[in-house]
Amino acid sequence: MITAMSMRYDGIALAPGIAIGKVLPLHSSSRSAVPEKVGVSDVQSEIDRFLESLKETEVQIASLRDELKTRLDAKEAGIFDAHLMLCSDQSLINGVRETISSESCCAEYAVYEVSEKFYNVMSNIPDAYLRERAGDIRDVASRIIANITDREMRSLGMDDKRIIISHTLVPSETATLDKKKILGIVVETGGETSHTAILARSLGLPAVAGVPGELIDSLRISDRVIVDGFKGRVIINPDSHIEESYRLKAQAADKLRNELASENTLFPDTTDGFRVQIAANIESHTQMPELRASGARGVGLFRTEFLFLNQVVPPDEDSQFEIYKQLLLAADDEPVTIRVMDIGGDKLPRTGTAAVEDNPFLGLRGIRFCLYGRRDLFEVQLRALLRAGVFGNLKVLLPMVSSVAEVLETREIIRQLQEQLASEQKEFVSNLSLGVMIETPVAALQAEHLAGLVDFFSIGTNDLVQYTMAIDRGNEQVAYLYRPANPSVLKLIRNVVEVAEAHRIHAGVCGQMAADPIHALLLLGLGVHELSMAPSAVPVVRRAVRSVSMYELEQLAARALGSASAAEAVSGVHQLLSERAPELIREK
């Protein structure tokens, strides 16, 4: 029980683990800059100040990246490659130059104004994962402004181990955290795919987001906090009984983590001998060691959006070819599913196609953007994939498909590109494995017609739930409606699986449902036998699979299809897992 002196806040779990200790509040100074006017004769000197600070910023970021490589792996250090790209972004540089010249303003104000315009474009992207990259822009801009004005970036120094409390932590701050001095992280803003979350998990630091800003402002260094990164819970000034209970939970969590790690060489077989295929979702070939260590087999989803979003100009064919080639070689002939650019017109502000859409969730995105927005970029990407396919077991995935015509048109483009490559005497894969993402109700309902045109289905449950339930999963006001196990969603998934079985093609799930042990088991019962998730989720799902029989899951899934609610649908699986592997059940 929480005492009157204690307060509990439930937010978003960013990184697992439990931390107990005193806080170190970081109250950010304002980012804004005063629009100080300068004389016409001083405009060039202001531009020079900006360019000098830009060079200094590049040196600082490169140094930070190199330092991070010695502490973590190349994946996390690679975050700062995107920051370096921003430093050489001609749109940013020219924008600042033009602002200084046209408004006769100081350099720091011009940087602030231009960077905020970039930030506003990125922060309005529907995809939460991509939207959180907007913080990179502010991070780099803050560093440039600090260098222009000779201010130091915020210092995170302290004398003893503390829990960081802040409105936000930009990547450069998170990366400089000394694990020996930090117990955990609590922030107001940030999501599960933010850089703060990525780096916190890599550093093994429990982290929670979504706590009220007024709480952060009220905390002092004498306050004591518990951070529960499993449940997304923060307890302020807990009493001794609560603190002791969390100490025991922390010990149990450490023990479970070690146990699961020792099982990474075991196969994900059910108790009645059915082997489940568990793959991993990754963003770089540098994650292959992490994938292999987890026991995952192959890459179930490789996102290519950032090959485009983090570039001054879209990557050319050869640069993409090398990236895909290295990924396929690193996979050592395990299947690698690469999704073509899943972006919309609002997500490429530097390509001249940033048309404003009233509802980008329902607009020009995914395969629609590829075919009818920037077909030139799509063809370049397909050429690179066709060439890289000879180096491994490549599967290409089309996002946001909603009609047979989109698949037919894509296949015709592939045929034409193969003819081009043949005439150029370039080696390419002649029988490309092509699949579609099932992430809208219309795709699920016309799976019968799509199945004859593709080699596999990949069910994207994140969007499928969102579009089926007609809710924005990022909207807190309707978050209570976002229930992946809603019987209507389960029926759509079952229909897709039955169609795939009839046409003898594979149907897997690469959405967040696959990473949750209860939902994963429910999916298996529905007939989904291929699951793809973040490497960190593999050990938990594998143990869940090894604790039950496929016969039991099929019976429970059949019952779930006739349920009246999501809670009722998962109740059977929840009970089964509570009996067989209770350590995997997390209290809500």
N, C-alpha and C positions, 0 to 999 in steps of 0.2 A: 504494500500500500504506500502511496506517495503521501508524505506528511505535508502539513500546511506550509512548511518552510521550503519544501521541494516543489519543482515544477517539471512537468514532462511534456515534450513536444515530439510529435510523430511527423517525420519528413520523408525524404527520399534516400534510400540506401544506395550510396555510391560505391563503397568498398567494404568488404566483409571484415569482421573482427570486433573486438571490444576494447575500449580504452577507458581508463579511469585516472583522473588527475586534475590539477589546476589548469586554468585557461590562460592563454595569451591572446587578448583581444587585439585585433589589428584594425584600427579605424582608418579607413582610406581617406586620403586627402582628395579634394576635388580634382577631377581631371580637366575641367574646363579651363580655357585660356581667355584672357581679356583681349578683345579686338583692338589692340593698340595701333593707332595710325602712325605711319612713317612717311617721311617726305619722298617725293618722286626720286630724288637723288640717292635715297637709301634703299630703294627696292632691290637693286642688285646685291647689296651687302646682306640683305635679309635672305635672299635666295642662296647666297654663299654660306650663310650660317646654317641654313637647312641642309645643304649638300654635305657640309662638314660633319654635322651631327648624324647624318644618314650613314656616312662611312664609319663613324665611331660606333654607331648602333650595330652595324654589320659585324664589326670586330667583336663586340661584346656577345652577340648572339652566337657567333661561330665558336667563341671560347666556351660559352655555356654549353653548347652542344657537345663539344669535345670532352668537356669535363663530365658530362652526364654519361657519355659512352663508357667511362671507366667505372661508373657506379651501377648502371643498368645495362640493357641491351640496345641494339641499334634501333629497335622499334620506337622506344620512348625518346631516344635522342633525335630520331627522325622528325619529331614534332617541330623541332626548330629549323628544319629544312624549309618548312612552309613559311616560317617567320623570315628567313633569309630571302625567300622568293618575294615576299611583300616588300622587302627593302629595295628590290630591283624592279618592282612593278612600275612600268612607265606611266600607267594611268594614275597611280598615286603620285608619282614624282611630278608629272606634268600638271596634275591637278593642283598641287601645292604651289608650283611655279606661277600658274595662271592666277591663282587666288591672291598671292602676294602682289602680283603686277596689277591686276584689275581693281583690287580693293585697297592697295597701298597699306597693307597690314603687316604686322610682325610675323616672323616665321612660325612661332609656336601656335599662334591662332590659326594660321593657314593649315597647319598639320592637323589641328583639332577639327576644323571645319570639314576638311576633305575626308579624314578618317571616319568621322561620324556619318557621312553620306554613305561610305562603303559599309559601315556597320549596320546602318538602317536597312540596306538592301539584304544583307546576309541574315539579319535577325528576323526577317519576315518570311524566310524560307519555310515551307510547311514541314519538311523533314526535320525532326528534332535533332538527329545526329548531325546533320549539316548546319542547322541553325546555330548550334553551340560553337561552331568554328568562328562565329562572328567575334568571339572574345579574343581571338588571335589578333584581329585588326586593332582592337583597343590596346592590347598588350604591347604591340610594336609601336603604336603611336605614342603611348605613354613613355616608352623608353626614348623615342626620338625627342619628344618635348623635354624630357628630363635632361637630355644631353644638350639641347639648345640653351636651356636656362641654367645649366650647370648644377641641377639638383640631383641628389642621389635617389635611386630607386628605394622603395621601402625595405628596411632592414628587418630580418626575421631572427635576429640574435636574441639569446636568452641565457640565463645562468643555469636553469635546471629543465628537466623534461616537462613539456607542457602540451596542452591541446590547443591547436590553432583555432581561433574563432574570428571569422571575417565575413564581410558582405559577399566578397568574391575573392578567389585566388586565381590570378592569371597564370599561364603555364610557366613563365620565367620565374615566378615566385615559388610555385609548387616544386619545380625542379631543383631549386636551391635548398629545399628543406633538408636538414640533416636528420636522418632517421634516428640517430643516437640521441637527438634532443627533442624529437617530436613524438607524441603518443598517438594523436589522431587529429582529424580535421572536421570542423563544422562550418558550413557556409550557407548563406542565404540563397544564392543562385547557383544553378548548375544541375545537370542531369546525368543519367547513368553513362552516357557516351561522351561527356565533357572531358577535356584534357585533365582537369583536376581529378576526375574519377579514374582515368587511365593511369595517371602517374601515381595516385594514391594506392591503387591496387598493386602497381609495380613495386612500390616502396614498402608494401605490406602494412599500410597505415589505414585503420578504420576511418571511414568518412561518411558524413551525412549532409545532405543539402535540404533546403526548403524550410529552414527555421525562420521565424519572424525577424525582420530587420531591427525592430525595436528591442528584441531580446539581445541581439549582438551589441547594440549601442549601450545597453544597461549593464553588461557584464564587466567585472573588474578582475584583476589578477588574483584576488583572494578567493574567488568563486571556484567551486569544485564541480566537475562535470563527468558524467558517464556517457560515452558515445557507443551506441549499439549499431554497428554497421551492417548487421544482419537484418534487423527490422527497420532501420531508418529512424531510430529513436534517440532522443537526447534527454537526459535527466539532469537538472540543475540542482546542485547542493543536496545530493541524496543522503538519507540517513544511513547509519552504520549497517543496518540489516539489508537494505537494498544494495549497498556497495558490496557486502560480502556475497550476496547471491550472484552478483555480476562477476565477481572474481572467480567463483566456481564455474559460471558459464564460460568465462574466458579460458579456463583450464580445459574444460570439456571440448571447446572449439578447437584448441590447439591439438588435442589428442585426436579428434576426428580428422583434422586436416592431414596429420601425419599418417593416419591409417589409410585414408583414401589415396594418398600419394603412393603408398606401398602396393596398391592394387592396380597401378597404371599399366602393368603388363598383362592383366587379365582381360579376357574377351567379354564383351557385353552380351552374355548369353542368359536367357531366362532359365528358370529351374527345370522347364521341360524341354530344354535344348534348342530353343529358337535363337539364332544369332541376329542381333540388331546392328545395323550399320550406323555408327556414330562418326560424323565428320565435324569439321570446325569451320567457323566463320572467321576469316582473317582479312587484313588490309595490306599486308606486305609479305614478300617472300622471307623476310627476316624473322617472321613469326613461326616459320616451319619447325625450328627446334622446340618451341613451346608447344606446338601442335603434337609433335611426336612424343614429347615427355608426358603429355596428358593421356596418351593412348588412343587419340582420335585417328581415324583412317581417312585420309584425303581431305580436300578442301570443299566444303559444301556451298560456300559462298565467298567470292572474292569481289569486293566492291571496287568499281573503277572511277567513281565520281570525282575523287580528289585528284586524279591525274589531270582533270580538267579545271577544277575549281581553284587549285593552288598554283596555277600557271599564269604568267603574264599573257601568253598566247597558248591556245590549245596544243597539246603535245603532238608531234608529227608521228608518222607511221613507224619510223625506225626506232624512236625512243620508246614508243609503246611496245613494239615488237620485242625489244630487249627486256622490258619489265616482265612481259608475259612469258618469255622464254626462260628467264631466270626462275620464275615461280614454278613452271612445269618441271624444270630440271631438279629443283629443290624437292619437289614432291616425289621424285623417284618412281614415276609411273603410277602413283596413286591418282585416282580421279580428281581433277581440279575443275570446279565450276566457276566460270568467270561471268559475272553479270555485266552486260553492256551498260553504258552510262545511264544511270537512273536519275536524271535531272530534268528540270523544266526551264522554260525561257527565263523565269525570274531568278535562276540560279547561275546564270552566266553573264554577270553585269559587264564583263569586259569584252564580250564578243559582239556587242552591238545588237543583241536580240532580246534585251531585257524589257520586253513588253509587260505592262502592268496588267494583271488579271484580277478580276473581282474575287474569284475563288480558285486559287492555284491548286488546291487539293483536287479539283475536278477539271483542271485545265490541261495545258500542253506539257505533259510530263511523261517520263518513261519512254515507251516505244513510240508514243505520239510525237514527242519531241525529236526522237531519232529520225523518224520518217518524214515529218512535216515541219519541224522547226529548224534543225541543223543536220540535214541529210549528208552534207559534206563531211561533218565530223563523224557521223555514223559509219560512212563508207571507209574512212581512214582507219577507224577502230576495227572494223571487220577485216580489212586487209591485213592489219597487224596480227589479229587473232588467227586468221587462216595460215599465215606464215609461221607463227609460233606453234601452231598445233602439231607440227611434225616432231616436236621435242618432248611430247608427253601425252597424257590421257586427258585431253581437253574436252570440256563441255561448255557450251555457250548458252547463257540464259537471257531471255528477253523480259524486261519488266513491264508491268502495268498493261499487259495485253488484255484487250476487251473485245476483239473481233477476229474472225478467221482471216479477213482481208489483210490484217496487219502481219500475220505470219506468212501468208502467201507472198506479200510484197517483199518481206525480208528475205525469203528463200530465193526470190528472183534476183534481188541485189547480190546475194551470196553467189549465185550462179554466174552472174555477169563479172563479179570480181575474180572468181576462179578463172574465167576465160582471160581476163586481163593478166593475171599472174602467170598463166601458162604461156601467153604470148610474150611476156617479159622474161620467160625462162627462170622464174623464181619458184622455189620449192614451196608447196603449200599442202594442207590436209584436204584430201578430195572428198571425204565422207565426214563432214563436220557434225558432231552430235549437238543438236539444237533443242532447247527446252523453253518453256514459258513459265512465268510466275503466275500462280493462281492467287490473286490478291484482291479481286473484286467479285461480288456475287454473280455478275454476268459471265465472268470467265469460268466460275465454278459450275454454273448451270449449263454452259455450252461446252463442257469438257469433252463430251462425246464427239463433237465436231473438231475440236482442237487436237484430240489424241491421234487422229490419223495423219496429222501434219508434223508432229514433233516426236522427239525421242524420249522425253521425260517431262514430268511436271515437278515444279518446286512451289510448295504452298507457302506464301508469305503471310503468316497468320496476323502479324501486326496490323497490316492494312486491311486484311480480310475482315477482321473483327471491327475495325473502325468504319468501314464502308457498309458492312451488314447492319451494324447497330446505329448508323447515322450519327456518330459522335466524333468529336476531335479528342483523341486520347491525350493531347497535351493541355486540354481545358479542364482545370480543376473543378469547375462547377458541374461538369457532367462526368467526371472521372468514375463516379459510382456505377455508371452504366457500362464501363469498359470491362467486360467479363468474357475472357477468351473461351470459357467452357459453356457459353450460352448454347442451349440445344439447337438453335437455328444455325449457329456457326458449325456445330458438330455435324449436322446433317449435310451441310455444304461440303465439308471435308470428306465425309463418308462417300458422298456421290463422286467426288473427284477420284478417290481411291478405287472405288468399284469400276469406274471407267478405265482407269489405268490398268487394273488387273485384266479387264476384258481385252484390252489392246496390247497387253504384255509389254507395257512400258513402266518405268519406275515413277513413283510419286513420293517425294520426301517433303519435310518441313524444315524451313530455315528461319522461322520467326521465333520470337521470344518464348512461345509456348514450349518449344523443344528443350529449352534450358531449365524449365521448372520441372522437378521430378514428378509431381502429381499430374500435371498436364501432359508431360512426356509419356507417362504410362497410359493415360487415356487415349493419346494419339496412337500408340501401339495397338491398343485394343480395337481401334477403328480401322486398322489395317495399314497404318503408316509405318513402314519398317526402316526408313532412313531418316535420321534426325541430324541436324547440323546446328551448332551452337558455339559460343565463345569457348576457347580451350579451357578456361577456368571452370566452366560448368560441367565438363565431361566427367570428372571423377564422381560427382554427386549423382548424375543421371545413370552412369554405369552401375553404381551400387544399387540404385533403385531397380534397374532392369534385372540384375542378378538376384534380386530378393523375391521375385514373383514369377508366376507361370503365364505363358501366353493364353492358355485356356481361361485362366481367371480374368485376365484383362479383357478378353473378348466378351465374356459374360457381363462384366461391369460396363463396358462400352455400349453394349446392346441396351442395357437398362438406362444408361445416360441419355441415349437418343430419345427415349420417351419421357424424359424429365420435364418438369415445368420451369426450372430455373437452373442457373449455373451452379449455385450452391448444391442443389440436389444432384446435379450431374456428376460433380466431383466427390460427392460424399462416400460412395463405395470405394473409390480408389484411395481416398484419404484414409478410410478405415483400414484397408488392406495394408497400406504402407506404414500406418501407425503400429500395426502388429508385427510386420516383418523388418522394418528398418526405421524405428521411431526417431533415431538420431537425425534423420533427414527432414523431419517435419518441423517447420518453424512456426512458432506461435505468432498470430497476427496481433 
